[in-house]
Amino acid sequence: MYIDVFYDEAYLYTVMQLLPNGVNKKQVLQELRSHIAESVRELQAKGFTERDAMLETFRQLGSPREITNQFARIKHVIRFQLAMRLLAINIVLFFLGTAVVIFYLPKTLFFLFLYFLPHKCCFVFMKIELPSIPPHITMS
């Protein structure tokens, strides 16, 4: 039994060392332990000895490298999906920004143009004569 427990822990330790960064290693360890215990119980119910059930479970799981490769593939797929979502969001924001510029920028520029030009100049541009300010009124 000691050898089986040692093999169990060595197997799990190897899996933990090979897992890619960013994977919740504690959660993976819990899931693997749970899966191993459940599989051993099922095999024992079918008539396997504890040792044979343990060995069969590890044979079915495959090597630690195979398990970690599965996690790496899952992580790669998740990253790819996230990248595609971010790209879609960027495209939508680009077109929204472009629409805002196309529809609102000319109006904004026109009002800024009117605001920053001296008023007399604007009225002359519009061919409207302003009355002159009497000389006795001073502007302060």
Secondary structure, DSSP 8 states (H G I E B T S, - for coil): -HHHHHHHHHHHHHHHHHS-TTS-HHHHHHHHHHHHHHHHHHHHHTT--HHHHHHHHHHHH--HHHHHHHHHHHHHHHHHHHHHHHHHHHHHHHHHHHHHHHHHHHHHHHHHHHHHS-HHHHHHHTT-------TT----
